[in-house]
Amino acid sequence: MSETHVTVIGNVATEVSYGETSGGVPTANFRLGCTERRYDRQRECWVDGETQWLTVTAWRGLAVNLIGSLAKGDPVLVSGRLRVREWMEGEVRRSRAEIDARSVGHDLTRGTTAFRWAAGVRGQPPGGAGPAGADAGGEVVPEWIVSAVEARRGSAAPSPAPPAAVAAPVVRALPPGGRSGAREPGEAAGADRGGDAVEAPF
């Protein structure tokens, strides 16, 4: 039987609910609201259309990672298997669309986020472990990704600062009642401390 895989863009509509099966398998779910955006030619602007509601279910490592990553209102992309569940309530047949998620991430067209490696990901860069107990399901991180992350970390390492030159305090004559122009330790030359100018050494 063929499966229907979809990628949906929307917003997290509820807090992420976490639990475990009787066999101890982590599971998490949340409601996803997907609102259509369409152009209104009469009003000459973009308006919100109908909102579709989906239930997103995640398992194992993805479920664990969702808890510390998503909050209500976050814009996300969800990719996974689409299912339509049907059941009877009395004489009324009801249905609900669900996504058995394989991957979930923030929608970066709407903002920024910072990625942290989860513990248990084989091939993750050194020092990239995330929260204890997280398990990515044994997926292998390609070597080129590991190399790229390590190179980025290496280029971001701050270079040692040169030793700062210690300059003698500079004092100038002040009118009666004025205060000394000597700099406090660590104060930059020419800094303004309440309106009194301090001359920088040349």
VENVENBEL-V149971 format. One record per backbone hydrogen bond with DSSP energy under -1.0 kcal/mol. NH is the residue of the N-H (numbers start at 1). CO is the residue of the C=O. E is the energy in kcal/mol with one decimal. If there is no record, write none. Layout:
[[NH:CO:E] [NH:CO:E]]
//
This chain:
[[6:80:-2.7] [8:78:-3.1] [10:76:-2.2] [11:33:-2.4] [12:74:-2.6] [13:31:-3.1] [17:29:-2.9] [19:27:-2.7] [21:25:-2.1] [24:21:-2.1] [27:19:-2.8] [28:58:-2.2] [29:17:-2.1] [30:56:-1.8] [32:54:-3.4] [33:11:-2.6] [34:52:-2.9] [36:50:-2.1] [38:47:-2.3] [40:45:-3.0] [44:40:-1.8] [45:40:-1.3] [47:38:-2.9] [49:36:-3.9] [52:34:-2.8] [54:32:-2.5] [55:97:-1.9] [56:30:-3.1] [57:99:-2.7] [58:28:-3.2] [60:26:-2.4] [62:59:-1.1] [64:60:-2.0] [65:61:-2.4] [66:62:-1.7] [67:63:-1.0] [69:66:-1.2] [70:66:-2.3] [73:12:-2.9] [74:71:-2.2] [76:10:-2.7] [77:105:-3.0] [78:8:-2.8] [79:103:-2.8] [80:6:-2.3] [81:100:-2.1] [82:4:-3.4] [83:98:-3.1] [85:96:-2.9] [87:94:-2.4] [89:92:-3.2] [92:89:-2.0] [94:87:-3.4] [96:85:-2.3] [98:83:-3.5] [99:55:-2.6] [100:81:-3.0] [101:57:-2.4] [101:99:-1.3] [102:79:-3.1] [103:79:-2.1] [105:77:-2.2] [107:75:-2.2] [110:107:-1.7] [121:118:-1.2] [124:121:-1.6] [128:125:-1.9] [134:131:-1.6] [141:122:-2.0] [146:142:-1.7] [147:143:-2.6] [148:144:-1.9] [149:145:-2.4] [150:146:-2.2] [151:147:-2.4] [152:148:-2.2] [153:149:-2.3] [154:150:-2.1] [155:151:-2.2] [156:152:-1.5] [178:175:-2.6] [187:184:-2.4] [191:188:-1.7]]
//
